[in-house]
Amino acid sequence: MPQLDDLLALTRRRFFTRSAQGLSAALGATALAASSPGLSRTNGDPAPVGTHFAPKAKRVIYLHMEGGPSQLDLFDHKPRLHEWYDKDLPDSVRSGQRLTGMTSGQTRFPIAPSMFRFTRHDNGGDGAEISELMPHLGSVASELCIVRSMHTEAINHEPAITFVQTGNQQPGRPSFGSWASYGLGSDNHDLPTFCVLITQGYGNMQALAARFWGNGFLPGQHQGCKLRSSGDPVLFLQDPPGVSRVDRRAMLDFVNALGRAEHERALDPEIETRIAQQEMAFRMQMSVPELVDLSTETDSTWRLYGEEAKKPGTFASSCLLARRLCERGVRFVQLYMRGWDQHGNLPNEMRQQCTAVDQPIAALLTDLRRRGLLDDTLVVWGGEFGRTVYSQGGLARDNYGRDHHPRCFSMWLAGAGVRRGHTHGETCDHGYNIVRDPVSVHDLHATLLHLLGFDHERLTYRHQGRDYRLTDVFGRVVKELLA
């Protein structure tokens, strides 16, 4: 008879493990494989799912402008709005649109035309209209595929960022970068497959939760690794005084041996994940210092990215590091630029934000192109939603703010497999509703996965008895965005 202590220690995992021991070896092997797809059962190293067809892109650089940049002041030019200055947005246009708590009490919704000039750039396609705030980006307009008809389900920052990063407004799902890591696997033995860089912006900045780059229910090695802008890029990168590399190796071997013994007993796949991550951390102690040592960059590179690139933590520095990460085989690089939440003082704050990102983004695209990396690197730019055409609070010609707007906003793609020099979708004359070629967040995810070589309906992971995917049960590949 089992003792009481044994019964109390019998976890659900151990119960099913012991029950499975009576089955055939073949069934047992199948059950173990299903419990942790994408993980090698022999050494804990990531075993990628593998692409479903030949990919156009081998890696992704995702530039997330946290806060929701105003499409009306950047990419969606509405010159006729000047005729509507300070007039109320017609009820027929607003059509019962859900409002945030910040404007739900307004009695008026005065239209605020952009005060910035737009230039139509010859991009080898249909011409791209880009704001004067982004002159450097305009110089590489031929690389861009601008989508002006994005729409989302969320109207507040936290659920909207969660949605655009994970495909669901509820926390707990894997991020896009984690799905890419799970599907593609590593192309560098000494660096994580998914890295995150964060830049502080200007004005109102929303909190960034680590779950935006989290692995959710995927194995732990697929979570994003945040690189810090001050001090050691990764915590505990240096060994404590008196601890040599030989000592560290011996300690790690001992801990790993204990872990493997526990795995043999408990069959918990996360133990193998921890072993793999501990080994990665050991290798990163050598690879990360080389990564962040920018002394080998040429003078022409510094001129391209600008002097700000020499300052750790700036967006320019992050763009340069993104290129270096791509060169070293990192699959997914996520750059967050905070401060795009302009509820007031938009003209001043937008100028500061755009000055910080314009030259570095153009430099990144140029640098990737001249190094032969852009042909198989997918670059994505955008926020979690757009901004309203009406002003929040007061309205002056040189000072206005805009509230959150999920019904339409702009993003752009560039690089591997993307249709160059193309503008997709159209919004109404008021810039409030989509009138042609809508693209949902799920559609965007399906299209990005397609460029990475995945059928979005087949890239799945079984969790709690259900096959989950990034696009849930939605999404279509937007073929008009493809080259």
Secondary structure, 3 states (H helix, E strand, C coil): CCCHHHHHCCCHHHHHHHHHCCCCHHHHHHHHHHHCCCECCCCCCECCCCCCCCCCCCEEEEEEECCCCCHHHCCCCCHHHHHHCCCECCHHHHCCCCCCCCCCCCCCCEECCCCCCEEEECCCCCCEEEECCCHHHHHCHHHEEEEEEEECCCCCHHHHHHHHHHCCCCCCCCCHHHHHHHHHCCCCCCCCCEEEEEECCCCCCCCCCHHHHCCCCCCHHHCCEECCCCCCCCCCCCCCCCCCHHHHHHHHHHHHHHHHHHHHHHCCHHHHHHHHHHHHHHHHHHHHHHHHCHHHCCHHHHHHHCHHHHCCCCHHHHHHHHHHHHHCCCCEEEEEECCCCCCCCHHHHHHHHHHHHHHHHHHHHHHHHHCCCHHHEEEEEECCCEEEEEECCCCECCECCEEEECCCEEEEEEECCECCCEEECEECCCCCCEEECCEEHHHHHHHHHHHCCCCCCCCCEEECCEEECCCCCCCCCCHHHEC
